[in-house]
Amino acid sequence: MKELLGKVKMQFIFFLARRLPDCKHITPLFSESLDRKTTLREKIVMRLHLFTCGACVNYLSNLKFMSEVFQTQEENLEREKLSVSLSPEARDRLKKALKSQS
């Protein structure tokens, strides 16, 4: 019985894989899904593709990881910008130095 279920599952996966967009066409959608809200149809197609493709599961995982890293870095840079500011005297010295060079 387990063998039969395994075969049926594999046949279903192959059936889906033949009817879904290939990896070349679906990977841009993964990237876009991190930046915008996806439609119901896009969500379904992505989930079905991920059900049939282990490589795209890894790709999406890596995309999410990189997105989180970049977001964290961006937040850290913003915090540093807010915490580091020049005094008015230092700004005046820089302005004078730049004017004297030109």
C-alpha positions in Angstrom: 0.0 0.0 0.0 2.9 2.4 0.9 4.5 1.6 -2.5 1.3 2.5 -4.3 0.9 5.8 -2.4 4.5 6.6 -3.2 4.0 6.0 -6.9 0.8 8.0 -6.9 2.5 10.9 -5.2 5.4 10.8 -7.7 3.0 10.7 -10.6 1.1 13.7 -9.2 4.4 15.6 -8.8 5.4 14.9 -12.4 1.9 15.9 -13.5 2.2 19.2 -11.7 5.8 19.8 -12.9 4.8 19.5 -16.5 2.0 22.0 -16.2 3.7 24.7 -14.1 6.2 27.3 -15.2 9.7 26.1 -15.2 12.4 27.4 -12.8 13.6 30.0 -15.3 10.2 31.7 -15.3 9.3 31.3 -11.7 12.5 32.6 -10.0 11.8 36.2 -10.9 8.4 35.8 -9.3 10.1 34.7 -6.1 12.2 37.9 -6.0 9.2 40.1 -6.8 7.2 38.4 -4.0 9.6 39.8 -1.5 9.0 43.3 -2.7 5.3 43.4 -3.4 2.1 41.6 -2.6 1.4 38.7 -4.9 -1.9 37.7 -6.4 -3.7 34.6 -5.3 -2.9 32.9 -8.6 0.8 33.8 -8.2 0.9 32.4 -4.7 -0.7 29.1 -5.8 1.6 28.7 -8.7 4.7 29.4 -6.5 3.6 27.0 -3.8 2.8 24.2 -6.4 6.2 24.8 -8.0 7.9 24.7 -4.6 6.1 21.4 -3.9 7.8 19.9 -7.0 11.2 21.6 -7.0 13.7 21.3 -4.2 16.2 23.6 -5.9 13.7 26.4 -5.9 13.0 25.8 -2.2 16.7 26.4 -1.6 16.7 29.4 -3.9 13.8 31.0 -2.1 15.3 30.3 1.3 18.6 32.0 0.2 16.6 35.0 -1.2 14.8 35.4 2.1 18.0 35.2 4.1 19.8 37.8 1.9 16.8 40.1 2.1 16.8 39.9 5.9 20.6 40.6 6.0 20.3 43.6 3.7 17.3 44.9 5.7 19.3 44.6 8.9 22.3 46.3 7.4 20.1 49.2 6.1 18.6 49.6 9.6 22.1 49.6 11.1 23.3 52.3 8.7 20.3 54.5 9.4 20.9 54.2 13.1 24.6 55.1 12.6 23.6 58.1 10.5 21.3 59.3 13.3 23.8 58.8 16.1 26.7 60.5 14.3 26.4 64.1 13.4 28.9 66.9 13.1 29.0 69.8 15.5 28.4 73.2 13.9 32.0 74.1 14.4 33.2 71.0 12.5 30.8 71.7 9.7 32.2 75.3 9.4 35.8 73.9 9.3 34.8 71.4 6.5 33.1 74.2 4.5 36.1 76.4 4.8 38.5 73.6 3.8 36.4 72.7 0.8 36.2 76.3 -0.3 40.0 76.8 0.0 40.6 73.7 -2.2 38.5 75.0 -5.1 
